[in-house]
Amino acid sequence: MSHYPHLMQSLQLGDITAENRVLMAPLTRTRASGDIANELMAEHYAQRASSGLLIAEATAVMANCAAFLNGPGIYSPEHVDGWKKVTDAVHAKGGKIFLQIWHGGRACHPDLNNGVTPVAASPLAITNDEVHTSDGKKAYTVPNALTSDGIAEIVAGFKQGAVYAKQAGFDGVEVHAANGYLLDNFLRDGSNQRDDRYGGSVENRARLLFEVLDAVVDVWGAGRVGVRTSPLNSFNSMHDSDPIGLTKYLAERFNDYHLAYWHLMRSDFLQQQTGDVISPARALYRGNLIANMGYTADEAEEAIASGKVDAVAFGVPYIANPDLVERLASNTPLNSADPDTFYLGEAKGYTDYPFINQTVDQ
Ligand SMILES: Cc1cc2nc3c(=O)[nH]c(=O)nc-3n(C[C@H](O)[C@H](O)[C@H](O)COP(=O)(O)O)c2cc1C
């Protein structure tokens, strides 16, 4: 008998069945060739194919909206060919994989985007961090506020990205509305100071997210679309005056969509904002709730057993443990992750973490 019977239970996520509830959180690892997914990434994801669902890293749906060097895109046939290597490798191992579709918003420095000034809800720069460029770390720039034509282009960009993700063989997509990137930048009132129909009330701030969801659901069907939010995360200079109110509003609206899941980040990378967003989400949302951030397997097991959430996505544990499912099932100790190799750009720290009973060559 497994030590984690609830984590090991299967779960129907919309149109797909996850074989277990040990999901892999999206993890940017900056290993693409330029912005094309490659064999190394295929190996990395295929190594983790026993996860109930792999959620592949933040992937740009349009040109000039990247926030990381060597982060992947999904806006051309070449991107589709690159990602096809990944989805084929994962499927060959019996895994399931969604793509996290993304626009980096004001985190897109001109140096990473052909000199193009980033766009956001309002002309407010990120001030609590710096961006990595090929010339080293730099301050973020002040973005241009999106015009209404610009907003229509964003919605069209997400739709096209969703079409390409389908062509690339993914099982579904996760709309990235977390961590201060474009959609989250509109959602929260600390970064959205617009006075048009995309700013002000929570309904207005959420309008862009729902336009994007409508467009993406149109491509995929709701049962293959998830959404990720992070109402408390202050990463990328984010803040909201009422994160619980935002969570409740989204819960009610998501109910109408019958999505595969809602992926909710429960806390703050920078530990400045606190609160419980999981309980109100659970109380109001009728679909699958996936929680993330700082869960141990014990806590995840308890959270699922007690009905607080339906599944847990693991981030850093998946960096270091390709066979996280088998390790948990057999109560085998976990490898620990080396943060120095998170964004290294090569195989080291990416595809060389040992499986159970495998010795490490170093
Ligand atoms: C190296 C690294 C890359 C990440 N990349 C992404 C990303 O592409 N998209 C995203 O939504 N979150 C990203 N995150 C956040 C993780 O998905 C996750 O929320 C975070 O690691 C907390 O979960 P954990 O405590 O299980 O690690 C990243 C985190 C790390 C450490």
The ligand as an SDF file (V2000), in Angstrom:
LIG
                    3D

 31 33  0  0  0  0  0  0  0  0999 V2000
   12.9530   27.5410  -11.8330 C   0  0  0  0  0  0  0  0  0  0  0  0
   11.5040   27.9290  -11.7320 C   0  0  0  0  0  0  0  0  0  0  0  0
   10.8080   28.2550  -12.8890 C   0  0  0  0  0  0  0  0  0  0  0  0
    9.4410   28.5750  -12.8330 C   0  0  0  0  0  0  0  0  0  0  0  0
    8.7520   28.8200  -13.9980 N   0  0  0  0  0  0  0  0  0  0  0  0
    7.4110   29.0140  -13.9640 C   0  0  0  0  0  0  0  0  0  0  0  0
    6.6650   29.1540  -15.1670 C   0  0  0  0  0  0  0  0  0  0  0  0
    7.1750   29.0370  -16.2780 O   0  0  0  0  0  0  0  0  0  0  0  0
    5.3290   29.3770  -15.0470 N   0  0  0  0  0  0  0  0  0  0  0  0
    4.7050   29.4940  -13.8270 C   0  0  0  0  0  0  0  0  0  0  0  0
    3.4980   29.7110  -13.7760 O   0  0  0  0  0  0  0  0  0  0  0  0
    5.3910   29.3330  -12.6780 N   0  0  0  0  0  0  0  0  0  0  0  0
    6.7230   29.0910  -12.7160 C   0  0  0  0  0  0  0  0  0  0  0  0
    7.4170   28.8730  -11.5600 N   0  0  0  0  0  0  0  0  0  0  0  0
    6.6700   28.7060  -10.3030 C   0  0  0  0  0  0  0  0  0  0  0  0
    6.4030   27.2100  -10.0550 C   0  0  0  0  0  0  0  0  0  0  0  0
    5.4670   26.7080  -10.9950 O   0  0  0  0  0  0  0  0  0  0  0  0
    5.8340   26.9790   -8.6460 C   0  0  0  0  0  0  0  0  0  0  0  0
    4.7240   27.8110   -8.4880 O   0  0  0  0  0  0  0  0  0  0  0  0
    6.8520   27.2720   -7.5600 C   0  0  0  0  0  0  0  0  0  0  0  0
    8.0600   26.5500   -7.7730 O   0  0  0  0  0  0  0  0  0  0  0  0
    6.2750   26.9080   -6.1800 C   0  0  0  0  0  0  0  0  0  0  0  0
    5.9450   25.5280   -6.1240 O   0  0  0  0  0  0  0  0  0  0  0  0
    6.8790   24.4990   -5.3050 P   0  0  0  0  0  0  0  0  0  0  0  0
    6.9240   25.0120   -3.8830 O   0  0  0  0  0  0  0  0  0  0  0  0
    6.2190   23.1620   -5.4190 O   0  0  0  0  0  0  0  0  0  0  0  0
    8.2420   24.5440   -5.9410 O   0  0  0  0  0  0  0  0  0  0  0  0
    8.7850   28.5990  -11.5850 C   0  0  0  0  0  0  0  0  0  0  0  0
    9.5030   28.2990  -10.4200 C   0  0  0  0  0  0  0  0  0  0  0  0
   10.8460   27.9670  -10.4840 C   0  0  0  0  0  0  0  0  0  0  0  0
   11.5880   27.6070   -9.2210 C   0  0  0  0  0  0  0  0  0  0  0  0
  1  2  1  0
  2  3  1  0
  2 30  2  0
  3  4  2  0
  4  5  1  0
  4 28  1  0
  5  6  2  0
  6  7  1  0
  6 13  1  0
  7  8  2  0
  7  9  1  0
  9 10  1  0
 10 11  2  0
 10 12  1  0
 12 13  2  0
 13 14  1  0
 14 15  1  0
 14 28  1  0
 15 16  1  0
 16 17  1  0
 16 18  1  0
 18 19  1  0
 18 20  1  0
 20 21  1  0
 20 22  1  0
 22 23  1  0
 23 24  1  0
 24 25  2  0
 24 26  1  0
 24 27  1  0
 28 29  2  0
 29 30  1  0
 30 31  1  0
M  END
$$$$
